[in-house]
Amino acid sequence: MRIFIIPAGRSTTAMALWPVILINRKLRGKPLSAELINHERIHHRQQLEMLLLLFYLWYCSEFLVRYLKYRNWNQAYRNISFEREAYTHEHNLNYLDTRKLWSFINLSLN
């Protein structure tokens, strides 16, 4: 896994784009938390099991549906099933060892 520093908006801390993790330059010189890296590694696993392209299509489509529902950018983002799984389990650094295939599916039904 490679990590790159990028210029990004104020609200973007990091982004997983297989096979790298992009980190906002505002974090340059600051220690990266294990939870942040774990969150992005969960996204990498999601991306792989959906063969990348399907992941990005689903992610964008679900964001659009959630945005139309909530009319709020942050609320829509936080309710994307992929994000819900990553935020729920980012503190469990062993999560990927026990994660079941397609675990985000149950979170997309809510």
Long-range contacts (C-beta under 8 A, 24 or more apart in sequence): 1-41, 1-44, 3-32, 11-74, 14-39, 14-40, 15-40, 16-40, 16-41, 16-43, 16-44, 16-47, 18-44, 18-47, 18-48, 18-52, 19-44, 34-93, 35-90, 35-91, 35-93, 36-90, 38-89, 38-90, 38-91, 38-92, 38-93, 38-95, 38-96, 39-86, 39-87, 39-90, 40-86, 41-96, 42-85, 42-86, 42-89, 42-90, 42-95, 42-96, 42-99, 43-82, 43-86, 45-96, 45-99, 46-82, 46-85, 46-86, 46-104, 49-101, 49-102, 55-82, 58-82, 62-108, 81-105, 81-107, 81-108, 84-110
